[in-house]
Amino acid sequence: MVSVIIVNYHVRKELSACIESIISSKPKTPYKIIVVDNDEEKSIRKELQKRFPKVIYIPNANKGFGQGNNAGAMRAKGDYLFFLNPDTKLLNNNIDILIDFLNN
């Protein structure tokens, strides 16, 4: 299993596109998406739960990008951690390509 960790801060639109790209790539490798929300004032919890109910949401005091990634890693259950910026879009089944590379 792969835990995909994304730290959000003021990028609601880009984050949604990132999550959609992961889901639409339909990886064969089991995965979980973890969103660490560093934007305390404009919580995206309700929007994420409505559009992407399987996404794990972690509210987080903004102590920086690195700490946000660490908070996501602490909740991760996968054998592999895949850190993505929220403005990233996956193409060509990147998760499976990554796992195949790591396993060989």
C-alpha positions in Angstrom: 0.0 0.0 0.0 1.1 3.6 -0.8 0.1 6.5 1.4 -0.1 9.7 -0.7 0.5 12.7 1.5 -0.5 16.2 0.4 0.0 19.4 2.5 -2.7 22.0 1.7 -2.2 25.7 2.2 -4.4 28.2 0.3 -4.7 25.9 -2.8 -8.2 24.5 -2.7 -8.7 24.4 -6.4 -5.3 22.9 -7.1 -5.8 20.3 -4.3 -9.1 19.1 -5.8 -7.4 18.7 -9.2 -4.5 16.8 -7.6 -6.9 14.4 -5.8 -9.0 13.9 -8.9 -5.8 13.0 -10.9 -4.8 10.4 -8.4 -8.3 8.8 -8.4 -8.7 8.9 -12.1 -5.3 7.3 -12.7 -6.9 4.1 -11.2 -3.7 2.7 -9.7 -3.6 -1.1 -9.2 -1.6 -0.6 -6.1 -3.7 0.0 -3.0 -3.4 3.5 -1.8 -4.7 6.0 0.7 -4.8 9.8 0.3 -3.9 11.9 3.3 -4.5 15.6 3.2 -2.8 17.7 5.9 -4.6 21.1 6.1 -2.2 23.8 7.2 -4.8 26.5 6.4 -6.6 26.7 9.8 -8.8 29.7 8.9 -10.3 28.3 5.7 -10.9 24.6 6.5 -11.6 22.4 3.6 -12.9 19.5 5.7 -16.5 19.6 4.6 -15.6 20.0 0.9 -13.2 17.1 1.0 -15.6 14.8 2.9 -18.3 15.6 0.4 -16.3 15.2 -2.8 -13.7 12.7 -1.7 -15.1 10.7 1.3 -12.2 8.2 1.4 -9.5 10.9 1.8 -8.1 11.1 5.3 -8.2 14.7 6.5 -5.8 16.0 9.2 -6.3 19.6 10.5 -3.0 21.0 11.4 -1.6 24.2 12.9 0.6 25.8 10.2 4.1 25.0 11.4 5.5 24.8 7.9 5.6 22.4 5.0 8.0 20.0 6.5 6.0 19.6 9.7 2.9 19.1 7.7 4.5 16.3 5.8 5.7 14.7 9.1 2.1 14.9 10.4 0.9 13.1 7.4 3.6 10.5 7.6 2.7 9.8 11.2 -0.9 8.8 10.1 0.3 6.8 7.1 -0.3 3.1 7.0 1.4 2.2 3.7 4.6 0.4 3.0 5.6 3.5 0.9 5.1 7.2 1.3 4.4 9.3 -1.8 4.7 13.0 -1.0 2.9 15.3 -3.5 2.5 19.0 -3.7 -1.1 20.0 -4.1 -0.4 21.6 -7.5 0.7 18.2 -8.9 -1.3 16.1 -11.3 -0.5 12.4 -11.8 -0.3 11.1 -15.3 0.2 7.7 -16.9 -0.4 5.7 -13.7 2.5 7.2 -11.8 1.8 5.3 -8.6 2.2 1.9 -10.2 5.3 3.0 -12.1 6.8 4.2 -8.9 6.1 1.0 -7.0 7.3 -1.2 -9.9 10.6 0.8 -9.9 11.0 0.5 -6.1 10.3 -3.2 -6.0 12.8 -4.1 -8.8 
